[in-house]
Amino acid sequence: MKVTYNWLKDFADIKIPAAALAEKLTMAGLEVKSIEEKAGDFVLEIEITSNRPDWLSVVGVAREAAALTGRELKRSQSHKVTKSQGKDKFGIQIEDKKDCSVYTARVIRNVKVGSSPKWLKERLELIGLRSVNNVVDITNYVLFEVGEPLHAFDLDKLNGGKIIVRRAKDNESLVSIDAQVRKLSPDILVIADKDKPVAIAGVMGGKDTEVTEATKSVLLEAAIFNPVIVRRGRQKLGMNSDASYRFERGIDPQAVEAASLRASQLIAECCGGQEVCAEISGSFPEKTLKVDFSLGSVKKYLGIDIPVARVKDILTSLGFKIQAKTKTMLILDVPSWRLDVKAEIDLVEELARIYGFENIPSTLASVVLNSQKEKSRDHLGLIKDILVGLGLNEVITHSLIERKSLEGFWDRQEALIEVSNPLSLEQELMRPMLSFSLASRVAYNLRQQNPCTSIFEIAKTYQLASGKIKEKYSLALALCGTNSRWFGPKIGHVADEPGFLHLKGIIETLFIRLGLDIKKSNYRFIDNEQVEVILDKERVGIFRKLPGKILEALDIKHKDVFVAELDLEEKILPKVNLGKKFQLSLVPRYPGITRDITLPIKSEISLDDITQAIYGLEESLLAEAGFKDSYEGENVPVGFKRITISCKYCSDSRTLTEDEVAPAHERIVKALQEKFQIKTVD
């Protein structure tokens, strides 16, 4: 965007030379790409960032220049459009306020269209625009001055006495001012009269209604169009214009009326016209965005102290209004043109720009230890202690492995990381998982005549993802061999065979000790030999009974081996909550009442689905609900199973009666009937 030094001085009492101003603007974020002296003035070409549409006007740049040089704007651009006192009327119809929130129209009669005054021509030529005629030049001049695109129609060429803002219809077309035929479609917004489109909204006007030297009456348009609609229409038609460039980035609502009035005044001065009608349709935003600004945030984010008085001066010079203040806080109204300011940090950036980045001392970055990693290491130690307490032994295996050892465990070859110069075949890959290493340790223990093995390992695994090495901690467990347990002289020793329930018990105990909610855990069979572990509705690991082929390869005979592997790094450790909650009495003071519910349900409905549905009812007397029994077979249809849930009811203040428990239990039964569409047998 180009502006001139003298044009800026119309709005700000700038005392410093043009070159010095260019340097200040550049250091504040408005990069002045070039400065050129022409016709007794200086032309500044400025690179405007996409988030600052308020800089796409002379007023916007002048406001910035005034703040940087400690000056004030000479005149306000805040005006109101008022309806003319004349008898003339003109209609405005907006079909969808989402496409066009505001549309203003001024009717100006007895206009003498001709050449523009010398000052107007010269100022437009300095910023690279050619002069067309006085009316069109004024709309272009105000566009660059205020930032609001305007369009002037030849009023006598509009049919029906009103403007219609609507979507184009199929097969409609328009010859634009550049003499190109534009084929329109319903995703393009147009300005139309009673019969046809007369302009592409926010982009370009039509040739048939343009202002020429024969024009006597002008309809002056100023509006706010949806940026997305303007962008889509422009892209589809392959068009660009100064107007669309601004509409796509957002228009200051206050500039609409100001630009309309400014252009009307200039037309009266330069073209001899008289305004006879001013109409408006739509509404401007009523609420002003307020931002709470802590004065301490300056030191926090910039590392320096800026005097409070200076903070207030900077913010008010940029148009922010202080609505309330305390010793530590300011409540600010965000000006309508600052579409980019949403939060406190945006105001800190404004202070840094205007105060001067050069006034913020350069310091070495402070090093802050990542406490999260330290906590993770502590958690790993805790997990090891828990597993050892549950009777498992820790093992440590090599991180470099043989490719052949992954057979039956891993099939994603693209994720494997190969060692460039392995010392042996046993070290050709970095391990992507731990389970196969623990299985080999089980085989080793069996060869050493150790018939019962319960082991675990916590270590890093390595996988290739999107061309990058992904390194993370995993936990693996392995169980094998019958364990004999003593249950007293009457029962004696009982053989305890390992299985999925053993793994489930270990994992749920681990989850409880780590502060995880086991009510949010679930288990889903993939097949008869594999079970997914679900926590918070995402897979965190897998249980597996090793198939015969793997056992044969490991030379394990007449034994079952169960393994589990969990993703600690990404799925478990982030959820650890070691905060403790204490209750005065962990043992109920009053006896409870237990009632069972037997449900003939579809096989795919899980126990977790049922218990979650029960807990979701939030029955105050319900202490717990859990699995009691399950049956599939005779008298149960294929695809169904009969499951029994035990519900325990109790109170901390009294012994419950049947009359209190029955309604709560009935509500649970009824809710399950409705949710799972089943009949119950109580």
SULDAMO-V61894 format. One record per helix or strand of 3 or more residues. SS is the DSSP state (H for helix, E for strand). FROM is the first residue (numbers start at 1). LEN is the number of residues. Records with the same first field share a line. If there is no record, write none. Layout:
# SULDAMO-V61894
SS = FROM-LEN  FROM-LEN
This chain:
# SULDAMO-V61894
E = 2-3  31-8  41-7  91-4  100-10  150-5  162-6  173-4  181-3  189-4  197-4  204-3  218-8  274-9  290-5  321-5  329-5  453-13  468-13  483-4  493-4  521-7  530-6  538-8  561-7  593-10  622-10  640-10
H = 5-5  18-10  53-3  58-12  118-9  134-13  155-3  207-3  227-11  242-6  253-19  296-7  308-10  344-12  357-3  371-19  403-4  413-3  425-3  435-13  500-14  518-3  548-6  568-8  607-10  658-19
